Amino acid sequence: MNDNTAYSLVAANQTSYAKYFATYRKNIWFRPSWASLQEMMLDASNCYWIYRDNKRVGAISLTSSELGSFFMIPPSTLTVDMVNFLKNYAIPNSGDQSKVEAYNVLAEHINVLKSAGFEVLDTRKCMIRPTEKLEHDLHADFISIKPKLVHLPSIVQVMNESYRGGMDEGNLDTYRNDVSYYFEHNRQDELLNASSVLVDKKTNEVVGFCLISMWEDMPLVYDISVKPGFSNQGLGGYMLYKAISHLEGFSPTIRLFVTIGNKADYLYTKLGFLSGEESSHLVYRDRAEK
């Protein structure tokens, strides 16, 4: 791959790659079993073994200018020269000759990538909690209704207002696409009944929502948000308690993702969600781009 280095990449057989991934990649997202980790990767593509001096030392998912979910095979460890090899391999194969992104980077690999010129864009973690029947009243000024496609514009508006200026800020098209995708792929009554759209009785305004989806055969909080002017009224807690309660008997657990630094992290912990390990999204830009 690169005649000036001892490193090389070899396309991996999916079955073999899945077995190694399930064994050596940390289960940071609370996947339910070793078997589920292996099964998830059986359909993975663009997977490669990393060789150093003709010895297999790790593996990576590599697509154009993206490095994803790499892991090392003991006793090998990630090094700066290995990251530089991967970076320099990816750049010529991408449409952007100046940028490489690295996804789902484990905490122990952050400093190595930073030493190779990468910078952290954001860090997330998965959280998990058992489902159970819980009592939690909704403020008398609001009602909770089942989400429907007709609520899409109102949900997008809540996202636009609540995420503005924050670490999860996007644009209207992104919000619309995310909500549209949710309604297209999550039509089970169990999920929609566990979800919420909160309406202000006085104004008939949608002020918050919580959408519950399925991810890898387990419920996931797809998105949850409350308009800024309606915070500190227990609305977020109510929607989560409702989801936890409605899913009892349907699934033993519920998961969510949170960006590190998001103040909602405190609420999730307060409601009994357990934090998993962190993973980060990093980017390398050459000097001209910086």
BAZA-694232 format. One record per residue (C-alpha): x, y, z. Coordinates in steps of 0.2 Angstrom, whole numbers, plus 5000, padded with zeros to 4 digits. Layout:
# residues N
XYZ...
# end
This chain:
# residues 290
500050005000501450125004503250064999504050185011503350105027503249935036501349955037500049885025498249855023497349685018495549665014494749565028493549415027491949475035491649325046493449325052493349515055491749505065492449375076494049485080492949635082491849555095493349495104494549645104493449795102492749865118490849845120490550035124488750035118488049905130487749785116486849635124488149495121489749445112488649355099487749515095489349605093489949475080488249465071488249655069489849655060489449515048488749635036490149765038491049815022492749905019493549815033495449795033496749705043498249815048499949735046501649795053503149695046502049565039501149535056499349575059499249695073497449775071495949815060494949955054493450005044494150125030493050215018493750355007494350495020493550405035494450295048493150205059493050095074494850025073495449905086497149825091497649645093498649615109500049635112500049775099499549955103499150105093500650215088500850385080501750305065500250185062499050335063500050425051500050275039498150265040497950455037499150465023498350315015496550385016496950565010497450514992495850404991494650534996493850674986494550804999496350804998496550895015495450805027495250645036493950605049494050465063492450405070492150305086493850325093494050255110494750355125496350265126496750315108496350495108498150555113498950455099497850535086498050705093499950675092499650635074498850805071497050755074495850865084494250815094492650875087491450795099491350655111489850545115489350405127487950275128486950265143485750125149484350095161483149955165481349975161480049975175478350045180478650215187477450355193477850525187476450665184476450785170476250975174474451025173474751155160475251015147474650865139475550715131475050645114475650505103476850575090476250565072476950625055475850775056476950835071478550835060478551025057478251065076479550945081480851015069480451195077480751125094482451055089482851215080482551325095483251205109484851165099485251335093487051385099487351225107488551075104487150975095486651125083486251075065485151155052483351135047483651015033484650905045483250905058481850875045482850725038483150655055481350665060480750595043481850445045481150415062479350405056479850305041480750165051479850165068478050115066477849995080476450045093477549995107478850125102477550265097476650235113478250255123478650415114477850595118477350755110477050885124475751025120475451185130473551175134473451365133474251395117474151225108476051245105477151095104478451125117479350965119479550785112480350615115480550495101480850305105481650195091482350025090484250005088485049835087483449755094483449865109482450025112483450195110482950375114483150435096482950615101482250715116482050905118481151035126480951215120482051335130480651435138479951275146481451205155481451175173479651115173480050925174479550895156481050805150480950695166479150655163479450595145480950485150479950415164478450385152479650285140480450185154478650135160477850095144479349985138479149875153478749705147479249745129481149765133482149745149483249905145483250065136484750155129485250335124486750435118487250595125488650715119489950755133489650925140487750925137486850975153485550835150486850715156486450765174484650725171484950555163486150505178484750575190483550455182484650305184485550285168487250205168488650285158489650185146491350225140491650375128492050375110492550525100492450605082494050675077494650765061496350795053496650945042498250995033499051165037498251245022496451195027496851245045
# end
